[in-house]
Every structure is written in structure tokens, then in C-alpha cells.
Amino acid sequence: MEPIIRFENVHFSYPEGEREILCGINLEITEGSFVAVLGHNGSGKSTLFKHMNAILLPTSGKVWVRDMDTADEDKLLDIRRTVGMVFQNPDNQIVANVVEDDVAFAPENLGVPSEEIRQRVDAALKQVGMYEFRMHAPHLLSGGQKQRVAIAGVLAMQPKVLALDEPTAMLDPQGRKEVIDTVTRLCREKGMTVVLITHHMEECIGADRLVVMSNGSIVADGTPLEVFSQVELMEREGLDVPETTRVLHELGLPKTAMDPESCAAIIAGAKS
Amino acid sequence: MLKDITLGQFFPGDTPVHRLDPRSKILLLIVFIVALFMASGWAGYGLMILVTALCMAISHISPRNIFKGLKPMLLIIVFTAALNLLYTQGTPLFPGWPITREGLDRSIAMVLRIVLLIAGTFLLTYTTSPMALTDGMERLLNPLKKIGLPVHEITMMMSMALRFIPTLIEETDKIMSAQKARGADFENGNLLQRAKALLPILVPLFVSSFRRADELAVAMESRCYHGGSGRTRMKQLHFQALDLWALALGALLLAAMILLRHFGL
């Protein structure tokens, strides 16, 4: 399948900074897949994120969204309506005092006719399960609810890709679950391409593909099972692996599963 | 204490006042203010009080909320009353007192003016969502675009400011608690000392506001914001029969106040 976002040998450094933040990234994101990008603070994952809709442009190399070069200014609006972005702090991306007005912001900017905006807003709010809150003031919602409103605000643009930069970093466990469940459902049921940037290992388990970044480079790329199996590499990067994988690793058994039932079966099988 | 700030608050509802087009409400507020400054006698003030009370009753805004909004203005009101009471020339109420009959009349009139002015303004902001309010303002100011006034940008800034009032209040509360936990004292000392104590709050608040503004700008751009050109609205403004009636009543009020003033009532 055609990749919807393609990074071609992307290098990036800030004009004033000496350190290169992205050092030659090659990455293709397939339409309809759920890709998680895991990495520590300063690994370059947020910089990578900002390249997906031309907030930042590569110092050298190219980023393609479908067949559009992100450096092409004429395509800016088309790129941004294709790749919707959700940021870390829900407060700093909500622009209106009423939930539904906020969700309407993007289609209003795109010049969509009024009746269609209404339909898009209602549909987007229903998709994230916030329709009953459409008349509420955002600052009275919980963190998880605010972040779901932010997701709805992006969905109202009808993007092809939903990219999220540590959307759960400021949330409590309950809010974190709400957001990850919503995103997973959007990918599985609506076929939305999801790119989730995170530093929580647990949030990557449900992804189709896991990319690990360190110091501006991709150090591992594969299904979560494949990546987490490289326990030494993950430890070197200071990243966690699921408990089940760790147990299998300590026991020296083959790491062919992550869910507790299958792992228990593997251990039982090894004993006998 | 910070929770008491009611600026930019909005009480959703479905009364005729809520349903009015924001443009009519802004115009009516201007008419109301002009009428208020026309008032010169007790009949005039009486009428204005009646109108305000009526609007409050129709819009189901309780006087408690209006008074809550008046609280921060209390100092100014007391100050105005005292100054007018003490420094107006005329016939003393009692021989030897500095308080004159004219002074008493004037200070009551001034207090009424300020209170009604604030009450009228609050009636507008309490019954109109900030989005509708700024939208209405943008439409009303639209003709000024021709002389180069950046109307869309101004109203967008206004709506952002209104949006972030509760967020910044919350943040101020958080910073204050953090400073209190480290022994800062905001309650004691004279005015100068207390003002000085606020500095450690303002600096972090400023820094974080700049960071917020930066993130907000990126988030808005990511949602395809590119200025006012080619923008549509989900909720379009429509003048209805109700607006015509309300504006007619506003004109009637203004006429009545002019007449009352003419007859010196």
C-alpha cells in the first residue's frame, strides 16, 4: 500500500543549535496503520512529530504527505487538513469557551458551509464520546475529556492521519485510558491512520508497529512483539518492556507472546 | 478569592434575552449606556432601574450574580460616593456639616450610574456566549475594515483572551499555592509589602503565558487557521422579529429618557 507519510533521509537542526536533532530519518507510514513512536525526552520524537504537518521543515531531506512535499507552501493547508495534530497540553489547543465552538474551529478555517460544519462537529463529538458535553465549558472538563475534545477538533477537519504528541503526558491513569481507547477505536473502526508519540511503553502494546527513537535516529522498528523482544536494546535505551516479556527473558524462554495467558502457556510448556 | 472573578462568564439559557442576536444586544447596551447618562432626575433613574430589573427578570439572571460581579468595583463605588458627598458645594443638610443636600443627591446618582452601568454590561456578557459576542462585534465593526482596522484580528484576540481567563486564574491559584507552601505571605503587611509579594507570582505567570501562547499558535495553525479570509461560521447570525422588537424598545427608552431630561425630571 502507498505510504501516507514518507520521511526521506530527514536531517534537522535548529539554526542556532549545533546539535543535530534528527539525523537521517527514513520512515514510511502506511495508510490505516497504528504506529507508535517510543523514545526518551530529547530523542527527537517530538521534532519528528512536528515534521509531519510542516510545523518544522527538514534542514535536508524531504517529508512527503501523500504526494505533497511539506516544503511546498502552496500545499500547506492541504497538508494540514490531511494530517491532524493533537498536542500534549489540552489547555493550550482549545480555542473556544464552548466545546462545540472549539470543534468547529478547524472546519470554519477551511471555509466549510455552515450546515456541513454542524454535521461534522456532531459526528466528531460522537466519535470521541463527548457529544453530551457539547455545550460545556472546556475548562470545567477533566484532562481526559479535554484531550478527547482536542481529538474531536482535529477529526472535524476529516484528516487521513491522526498524529498525537504525548497526548497522555498530563493526564491521570483514567484519562490516559480514555484517550488511548478512543484513538485505538478510531484506527480499528474508522480506518484512521494513527501516529502516537509517547514515552509510555504500555501505550504501544496495541499498535501495529513500534518505532523506537534515540538521539535523533531510529534504533528499532517492527511489531511491538519484535521490538520488545530486544530486551537488551530497550534496557540500553532506558525504556521499559512489558512484565510478561521480562519474565520470559529472565527465564531464557522464546519471547513469542506478550499477553499473560500465552506467556503462562509458554512457561508451562517449558517446565514439562 | 480568585474564583470570584466573573469577567467573561456566561450562563447558558433559553430566554428571549439569550436568543437575541449578539449584534442587537451590543447595540442595546450602547443605547442603555447613553440613556443612563441622559438621566438627570429621579424619574429618569427610576425608569433605568426598572428597565434593568425587567431585563434581569426576563433573562433569569439572579441579582446575586450581578452583585458578585460588583464586588471588585466596591472600592471605586465607595470612593466615588464619598468624594461626591464631601466635595459638592451647596446648602448644608444640617448647619455646620460639610455634607450638602446637593452632595447627597449627586453621590446617590453617581453610585446608581456605576451600578447600573456594570449591571447592564454583565447582563450582556452573562447571556451571550463569548464566541457569539466576539462574532457580533466582528460583524458590527466590519465597516471599519475599509479604513484599515484589523477587525478580525482584534476580535480573535478578544475571544482568545476571554477563553484563557479561567485557565490563567487556575494557573495563578496554583502558583500562589506553590509559593505559599514555601512560606510566601500574601495576606499580611502593608500595601507595598503585599504588592511586592505578588512579584514571585507574576514572573512565572508571564513566562508560562508566553509558552502557552506559543503552543496555542502552533495548535491553531495545525488546525488550518490562516486569518479571517475565507472563514465560515458554524453559527450564523440572523436578525429575527425579536431583534426588531428589542431594538424598537431600546429606541423608545432612549426617547423617553430624552423627554424626561427635557422636562428636568
Contacts between the chains, C-beta under 8 A, distances in Angstrom:
chain1	res1	chain2	res2	distance
A	53	B	222	5.9
A	55	B	218	5.8
A	55	B	221	7.1
A	55	B	222	6.7
A	77	B	224	5.5
A	77	B	226	6.9
A	80	B	221	7.4
A	80	B	222	6.0
A	80	B	223	7.5
A	80	B	224	5.1
A	81	B	224	5.8
A	84	B	222	7.5
A	84	B	223	7.9
A	85	B	219	7.4
A	85	B	222	4.2
A	87	B	215	6.5
A	87	B	218	7.4
A	87	B	219	5.6
A	87	B	222	7.9
A	89	B	212	7.9
A	89	B	215	6.3
A	91	B	167	5.3
A	91	B	212	7.5
A	92	B	212	5.0
A	92	B	215	4.0
A	92	B	216	5.1
A	92	B	219	6.4
A	93	B	215	7.2
A	93	B	216	6.9
A	93	B	219	3.6
A	94	B	163	7.4
A	95	B	159	7.8
A	95	B	160	6.9
A	95	B	163	6.4
A	95	B	216	7.3
A	95	B	219	7.7
A	95	B	220	6.3
A	95	B	223	8.0
A	96	B	130	7.8
A	96	B	131	5.6
A	96	B	159	7.2
A	96	B	163	6.2
A	97	B	8	7.8
A	97	B	10	6.8
A	97	B	129	6.5
A	97	B	130	4.6
A	97	B	131	6.5
A	97	B	159	7.8
A	97	B	162	6.4
A	97	B	163	5.3
A	98	B	129	5.8
A	98	B	131	6.3
A	100	B	234	7.6
A	101	B	129	7.4
A	101	B	131	4.5
A	101	B	234	7.3
A	101	B	235	7.8
A	104	B	234	4.0
A	105	B	220	7.8
A	105	B	223	5.8
A	105	B	225	7.5
A	106	B	223	4.0
A	106	B	224	5.7
A	107	B	232	7.7
A	107	B	234	7.5
A	108	B	231	5.6
A	108	B	232	5.6
A	108	B	233	6.0
A	108	B	234	6.3
A	109	B	223	6.3
A	109	B	224	4.4
A	109	B	225	4.9
A	109	B	226	6.7
A	109	B	231	6.0
A	110	B	224	5.4
A	111	B	230	4.5
A	111	B	231	6.5
A	111	B	232	5.1
A	112	B	232	6.0
A	113	B	232	6.4
A	114	B	232	6.2
A	114	B	233	6.3
A	114	B	234	5.9
A	114	B	235	7.6
A	114	B	236	5.4
A	117	B	232	6.9
A	117	B	233	7.8
A	117	B	234	4.1
A	118	B	234	5.9
A	121	B	234	6.5
A	135	B	12	6.1
A	137	B	10	7.8
A	137	B	166	7.5
A	139	B	166	4.3
A	139	B	167	5.9
A	139	B	170	7.1
A	153	B	223	6.5
A	154	B	223	7.0
A	157	B	223	6.7
A	157	B	224	6.7
